[in-house]
Amino acid sequence: MPQEKTNLLKRIESGKQIVTAEISPPKSADAASVRAVAKLYAGKVHALGVSDNRDGVRMSAVSAAAVIASEKVEPILHMTTRDRNRTALISDFLGARALGVRNVLCTSGTHQTLLPFHAAKNVFDIDATILLQSLHGLEKNATIVGEQNIDGDVSYCLGAVASPFADPVELQLPRLAQKIFVGAQFIVTQPVFDLERFGLWWKQVVGRDLHTKAAFIAGIRVLSDADTTRSFVEKRPDPMVPADMLKRLSSKSDKNSVRSEGIKIALETIEKLSAVQGLRGFEIVCDDDDAALEVLDALKSRLG
């Protein structure tokens, strides 16, 4: 018998605003630290994203998501096609479902040459779009892994990533439309810094009516530390972080001032994006949980 819809899916279908956050599992097998983080975010988000080796080798995202679910916080499991072939991806998906994890964000992942494990071989057996299509249709067609069908319960929620700042923009929208067509129910954008460029991209999203077919959630990365910010910018060929924003951060003389300015910039960005018609919510990402929570506390009125 199909399970009840996830709370995230119910929120999507309600048309209400959505607030999520993303965390990275620890560089250890310490489940207690994952439980502690889950408790920090409990009641402050509608779902908590769990990255998949985003910043280096970490605890399995499936395991961390299951620990979070055990704390009564609804996780969003990130599944990255960079590191696994189709057999492993489908197997992990089924294992996650068995552990109570039913929201999944399908992503290709940052290329390993930009990460600490740059010597590892990538896989990319399938891309994020094919993964979405496969998970969405497992109960009818599992030929991607040589089976007729696998899973008759479709009470899960699938998401994908959008890149508003990738060039050429003309190629990004068809890819995004394809992800929605094959099963994405929510879309999380890469971190938004350049509001003008985001506005141009959003105009095309609305022009294709994509915002009515999936819930679009804007990524908000809180730049709370000068070194982390510098590393973030340097590792990405075109992060679209405006020069004036970097200047604001670099002009601060101490860590606390940089942190406060980063939080202020995040809240300003959210305020401006709140006026964007059709945008459904925000995902807060920050390596500093306390800074992320400060931003989330300012968003309490959106939780509902």
WONOR-V802370 format. One line per field, one symbol per residue. phi: phi as a letter, one per 40 degrees, with the letter a starting at -180 (. if undefined). psi: psi as a letter, one per 40 degrees, with the letter a starting at -180 (. if undefined). Layout:
phi: ???
psi: ???
//
This chain:
phi: .ccccccccccdccgccbbbabbbdccabccccccccdcccdgbbcabcbcbfcbhcbddcccccccccccgbccbccbbcdbbccccccccccccdccgbbbbbcacgcdcccbdccccccbfcbcccccdccccbdcbabccbgbcabbccbcbbbbabbbcbcbccccccccccccccciccabbccdcbccccdccccdcdcccgcccbaccbccbccccaccccccccccbdacgcddccccdcccccbccccccccccccccccdccccccgccibbcbacbdcccccccccbdcccg
psi: hiiiiiddddddddeiihhiihihiifafgddddddddddeheeidihihigfdeahiihdddddddddeefhhihhhhhedeiidddddddddddddeehehhhhidihhdeeidfeeihicfdiidddddddddededhfedffididhehfgihiiiiigeeiiiddeddddddddddeeheihhiihhdgdddddddddddddefdeeeihhhhhhhhgehdddddddddehdgefhidddddddeeieiddddddddddddddddddddehheheaihhhhehdddddddddeedeed.
//
